[in-house]
Amino acid sequence: MSDTATLEIQPGRLFIGGEWQDAASGKTFDTINPATAETLTQLAEGGADDVDRAARAARTAFESDAWQKLDARKRGRLLYAIADGLEARADELARLETMDNGKPVKEARMIDIKESIDCFRYYAGWADKIEGDVIPVPGPYLNYTRREPVGVCGAIIPWNYPLPMAAWKVAPALACGNAMVLKPAEQTSLTALELARIAAEAGLPAGILNVVTGFGESAGAALVAHPEVDKIAFTGSTAVGKIIQRQAADTLKRVSLELGGKSPNIVLEDADVDAAVRGASMAIFYNTGQACTAGSRLLVHESIRDEFVEKLVKRAAGFVPGDPMDPKTRLGPLVSQEQLDRVLGYIEQGKAEGGNLLMGGDRVEVNGKRGYFVNPAIFGGVTSRMTIACEEIFGPVLAVQTFKDLDEALEIGNSTEYGLAAAVWTKDVRKAHVAAHKLRAGTVWINTYHNLDTASPFGGYKQSGYGRELGRHALDLYTQVKSVWVNLG
C-alpha cells in the first residue's frame, strides 16, 4: 500500500461543549483501514451519558446571547470560515477519508471534499436570506411570519460519504441558527472529528457543534430519544430509518430521513449505446457501488440487450480493485468486513436463484493485502422476483433485466419499495419527459447519472424516506414558522 506515515492519525475523542473529552465509560473501539484490514486508531465509544452532555451543551449554546444575538451575516461568515478551513486542509482530509472509508483518493479529493466545501459556502450565503412574509389579512392587523431555528438538531450520518453527509446536515442547520449534535458512522468518524476541529478554529461558539462517536444502538438511539433534541436528520438504511421514526414518536421531535434505494437505470432502444454504457458502469461501480442512488438495476430494451451487455462487460473489466491511495485507482475496497460479507452473500444468492453471473463477484487481494476488495459483478437473466433485483446490496453488483416497451420499463422501474433515484437513456424528448413524470423517484436523470449539486434538492419517494436535503429546500428542515399578529386598530 502507499505510504501513509506522513499523515499522523491521533486517537479520536468526543467533542462536547468545545472540549475534547473521553467517553464517560472510558471505552474505545477500533477504526479500520478497509484497504488493509488493519487498525488506524481508536475512537471514544460514546453512550447515553455522553449524548446527554452533548445535548445539554448544545441547548446551553443555542440559548446563549452569544448565539441568539449573533447577526445573521456574521453567522454566514462563520460558515465561510469553516469552508476556508476545509479547503486549506483538503488534501489531508482526502487522504484521511480514503484511509478511513476506502474510496479512491482522487475521488475523495475532487468530489467528496470539494462538495463539502461547496456546501458550507452555499449555506453561508443563505444565512442572511432566511425571511418571513407579510400576509394581507382582514381587519386592522399586521400579520407576518418569522422563520426561526428549530433548536438542537441531531444528525446521524452513514459511512459511504462521511464528510459530505456531515456537511449536508451541519451547514444548513448552522445557517438557520441551530445547534447540533453529530453522530458519525462508527466505521468512518475521522473526518467528522476534523470538521469539529476546523469549526472551532473558525470561531464557532463552543457547544454549537458537538460530535459524539459510537454505535447506533447506544449513541444513536440515545440521541433520537433525548428530550433536549428537537430534530433528527438521518441518512442510512430504510430498516434503521423505521426504527428512528418509531423512537422519535415518544418526544414528537421532527425527523427527516434519506434512506435506501434500488434505482432503475433504463436504456431505451434509441439510446446512444456507448454513452449509456459509460453511464451504466459509473452508476453502479462509482464508490464501489456503496451509494444509495447506485444504478443497481439496469433495464435494457430487448432489441439492444446483447450489444449493450457485451460492451458493458468489456468496460467493467477496467474497474480493477486497487490501492485507494493510488490516484489511478477507480475501484477501492468495500468499507468493512461486514459489508464484504453482505455483498458476497448477495452474489451467492443471485447465483442460487438462477441469475447468470457474467463476470466478477470474487474477493481479491491488492498488493498482498487482504482488504475488503471484490471484483465487480454483473448478472444477466435477472427477473424482478430475484433478491438481487429487490433488495439494496450496497456494493458493485449489477442486475440486468430486459423490457419490450417504455410502459413495461416504467412498471419494472417502479416495482420496488424504494424511490430515491432513476435514470433514462433516450434520444426521444417526449419519452424522456414521460418517463421523468411517471418514475416514482426523488431524482430522475436523463442521459446522465449521479449528478448532484448543493443547489438542487435531494430526497426520496416511498420507503426511500422524506424531506429534501440540499438547495433552499433544506432550510425547511431546520426552521419553523411563527405567525405574529399586531393589532393596529
N, C-alpha and C positions, 0 to 999 in steps of 0.2 A: 504493500500500500504506500501511497505518497506520504512523505514526511509531514507529520502534524505537530512536531515538537515545538515549532515556532509559536503555536497558539496554546498558551497555558490555560488550562481549564481548572478553576477552583471548585471545591465542594459548594453545592448550592444551599443557601439558607433562605428562609422566608423573608419577605419584605413587607413589614407591617408598621404602619404609622411612621414611615420614613426611616425605619431602622431595620438592619439585617439581624434576624433572630433565628435561633434553633427552634425546632418543633417542641411543643410542651412535653411531649412524651420522650423526647430525646432520640426518637427513631429516625433512621435514614434508609434510603433504598438506592440501588444502583441504577444509573442510566447507561445504556449500552450503545456502542457504535455498531449499527446494523451491517456495516461492510466487513467487520472483523469478528463480530460477536464478543468483543472484549469490552470491559467496563471503562467508561470515560471518567466518571466521577460518582460521588454520592450526593444525593439530594435529601433535604429535610422532608420527612414524611408528615405533612400537616394533617391534623384531625379536627374534630369538632371544637376543641378548646382554641385552636389556632384560628379557625374560621370565626369564632366568636370575637376574638381580639381584633381580627381584621375588619369585621363588620362594624364593630363599635368604633374603631379608629376611623373608618370611612364615614360613619354617621357624625362623629365629632367634627371631622374636617369639613364635611358638607355643610354643616350648620354654622360653621365659624364665620366671623365677619371677614376674615381674610379671603374666603372663597365666595361668600354671598355678595359681598360688596365689590368684588373684582370686576372691573369694566370688561364687557364682552370682547372688546378689541384686544385687551390685554390677555384675555383667555385665549384668543386666537393666536396671539404672538407666542404663547407658551407652546401651542401645538406646532407652530412653525419651528420653534427652537428644538422640539423633540425630533421633528423631521430632519433638521440640520444635524442633530446628534447621530441619528441613524445613518445619514449619508456619510458623515465623517468616518464611521466605522463599518461601512458597507462591506468591504472585502472581508474583514474579520468576522462579521455576522454571517456572511455567506458560508465561510468555512465552518463556523460553529454549527450552523443549520445542517450542513452536509454531514458532519461527523455525528450529529445527534439524530438526524432523520434518514440519511442515506441518499437523498436526492442529488443528482449531478450538480457539482458546484457551479457550473456555468449557468444552469437554470436557477439555482438558488440566488445567484448574484443578479442576473439580468431580469428575472421575473419576480421571485418572492420578495427580495429585499427592496427592489425598485418599487414594486406595487405597495409595499408597506410605507415607504417614504411618501409616495404619491397620495396615499390615503390620509396621512396626517396633514399634508399640505391642503388637500381638498377640503377637509373638515375645518381646518384652521380658517379658511375663507368663509365658512358658513357661520362661525361663532357669533358674529355681529349682524347676522341677517335672519335670525330666528324671530319672526314677527307674529303679532296677533292681527286681528281685524276689527274694524268698526262696523257694527251691524245696525242698519236702519230698523228701528222697532217703533210701534205705536206709542203715542204719549210723550210727555216731556222728559224723556230718558235718553241718556247716553249709554249705549251698551257696547262694550268692547271685550275682546278676548286677549288673554295672555298665554303664551306658550312657556311653561315653566318646566324645570327639570323634574324627573321622576323621583330622584333622591339617591339612594345607594343601589347600584346595579351590580349584580353578579354575572360574570361571564365564564362559561365553561367551554373550552375550545379543544379541537381534535389535534391529532398528531400529523396529519398529512400536509398541512400548510401552516406550521406553527406561528411564525411571525405575522404573515398576512391575516390569519384568523384573529390574532390578538388586535391587530390594527383595525380590522373591520368593526370591532366592538369598542375598543378603548377610544379611538379617535372621535367617533360621533357622540359617544357618551360624555366625554370631557367637553367637546364643543358645545353641548347643550347645557353644561353646568352641573353634571352629576359627579358623584364619587363612585369608585369602582373597586371591587374585589375580583381579581382574575385567578381562575384555577386552570392552569395549562394541563395538557395531557401528560400523564406520568412518563410516557416514553420520550417526550420531546419538550422539556421545560426550560432548556438553557437560554434560548433567545427571549423568552418571556421575562426571565430574571434580568437579562441585559436591558430589555426595554424599560423595566422599572429603574434600573441604574441611570439610564440615559434621561429618563423623565425627571428624576431627582436632580441630576446635573443641569437640566434645562431650567430648573426653578419651580417645578410643580410643587405646590404645598404638600407637606407631609400628610399622609393619610388619604389623599385624593386617589392615588393608585396604590393598591396593595396586591401582592402576589403570594398565593398560598399553593405550594406544590404538594402533591399527594395523589391519592387514589380516588376514583369516582365514588366508590361505596362508602367512603369515610368523609374526605374533604368536600367532594362534590355534593353528596347528599346533605351534609351539614349546611352548605351554602344555600341550597334550594330551600331548606326548612327554616332558615334563620329569620326571625321576625323583624330584624333591622334591615333586611334586604328587600327592596321594593320591586325589583325586576330581575328576571333571569334571562340571559341570552345564551342559547345553547346551539352548538353545531356538532353533529355526531350522528350516530345511528338512530334509525326510527325506533328500535326497541327501547333504547335509553331515553329517547325523547318522550315516549309514552310514560315511562316511569317518572320523569321530571314533571310532566304535566299533572300527574296524579299527586305527587308530593307537594307541588306548589298550591294545590287547591286548599290546603289547610290554612294558609295565610293569605289566600286570594291575591298573591303577587302576580304581576304581569309576567308573561312568558312569550318569547319569540323563539321559534325552532327552525333551524335549517338542517334537514335530515337526509336520509339516504336517497339513492337514485338507481335506476336501471334504464338508462337513457337509450332510446332508439335512434339510430343513425340510418336514415332512409335514403337509398340511392335509386332514383328513377331511371327508366330506360334511356332517357335522352341526356343524362348527366355527362359532364366531362369526366371520363373514367379515370384518367391519370390524376386529375386534381382531387377527385373523390377518394382514390386510393391513398394519396398523401394525407388527406384529411382523416380518413378512417384509421390509419396507423397512428397518427398523433392522438386521435380521440381516445384510443384505448391504451396506448403504450406510454403516453406522457405521464411523468411522475410514477412510472411503473404501474399504471392503472389504479393508483391509490388516489382517486378523485371522485367526489360524489357525482360529478357530471360526466364521468367517463362514458364514452360511447360503447358500452359493452354489448349492445345488441345491434348487429349490423344487418339491416334488411335490404336485400339487393333484388332488383327486378329479375325474374327468372330468365329473361332473354339475354342478360349480360352477366349472369352469375359466373360461368366458367372463366371468362376472360378476366373478370374483376378479381375473383379469388386467386387465380394464378398470379396476377400482378401483385396482389396484396401479400401473398406468402413470400414472394421474392423480395418485396420491400421490407417485410417484417424480419427477414433474415439479417438485415442490417442493424437491428436493435439487439446488440450483443451485450449481455451484462458485463459491467466493467467497474473499475475503481472510481467511485463517485468524486474523488478529489482530482481526477484527471479531467481537464477541461474538454477533452474529446469524447468523454463518455456520455451516452444518451440514455442508458438504462441502468439505474442503480439497483440496490437491493430493496427488498421489502423491509418494513420498519422494524419487525420483531420476529422472534421465533413463533410466537402465537399467530401472527399474520401469515407467516410462511406455511405453518401447518394448516391454517384455514384455506389458503389458496390451493395448496396441493390436494387437500381433501375435496374441494370442488372439482378439480381436474379429474380425480379418480371417479367422482360421482358422475361427471359428464360422460366419461367412457362407459361406466356401468349402465347408464340409461340409454346407451345407443348412439351417442354423439361420435362423429368421425373426427378424431384428433389429427388435424392436417399437419401440425408442426408443434414442436416445443413441449412445454409443460413439465420439464425435468429440472431438478435442483442442480446447480453447478457451483464450482469453486472459482474464485477470481484471485489470481496472484498467490495461489496456495493458501488463501484464507477461506475458511468455511463460514462465510457470512450468510445472509438470508437472500441469496440470489436464486432466481428461477428464470429459465428461458421463457419468452412469451409464447402463449398457447393460442392456437386458432382452431375452433371446432366448426366443422360443416355438418350438414344433415340435422340441424337443430330444430326442434319443434317448440311451440310456446308452452307446452306442458313440462318440459325438462327443467330441472332445478337450475341449471346454469343459465336459463333464459328468464327465470323468475326472480331469483334472489341476488342481492348485491354481493359480489365477490370481493371487490376492492383489490384487484390485482390485474396483471397483464393477461387476462383471459377473455377472448372474444368469441361470441356465439353468432354464427352466420345463419340467417334464415332467408327464405325467398318469398316473393309475393307475385300476384298476377297483375294487379292494378292498384291505383292510388288508394281506393277505398279499403282494399284489404290491408295495404301497408299501414294506413291510419288505424284500422281496427287492431292490428297486431301491436302497433306502437303504443296504443292507449290501454293495452290489455293487462298491465301490471298495476300494483297498488301505488307505485311511485309516479311522480310527475315533476321532476326537477328540471330536466333539460331534454331537448330533442334537436335533431338536425335533418335537413332535407337537401339533397343534391339534385338539381334540375336546371335546365335552360328555359323552362316554361314559366313565365312570370305568374300566370294565372294559377297554375298548380302550386307554385311556391307559396302564394298568399293563402290559397285554400288550406294547404297543409298547416301553415302557421296559425290559421284561425282554429282549426279542428284539433290540433295536438294539445292535449291537456298537460301542459308543462309551463313552468315559470319562465324559461328561456327557450327560444327557438332560434337556431342558427340556419341560415340559408347559404349554401355553397361555402361554408366555413365551419370551424369548430373551435371550441374552448375560448372564444373571445369574451373577455371581461374588462370592465373599466370602472374605476371608482365612481364615475358619474352615472352609471347605468344600474338600475335596481336588479337585485338578485334574490331569488327565493323560490319556493316550491308550491305545487298543487298537491292535492290528495295527501298521501302519507309521507310526502317529502317535506312537510312542515308548513308553517305560516309565518307571515311577517316578511318584510323586504329589507335586506341589508343593502348598503351602498346607495349612492345618489342621495337626493333630497328625501327619498322615502325613508331612509334610516332615521331621520330626525323624528319621525312619528314614533319610533320605538323608544326613544329616550326623552320624550317630552309629554306633558299632559296639559290639557286645555282648561283654563279657568275663565268663566264668564263673569264680567263685572258690570253692575248696573248702577248708574248715577242718576238721582232724581234732580232734574234741572228746573222743576216747577216751583 
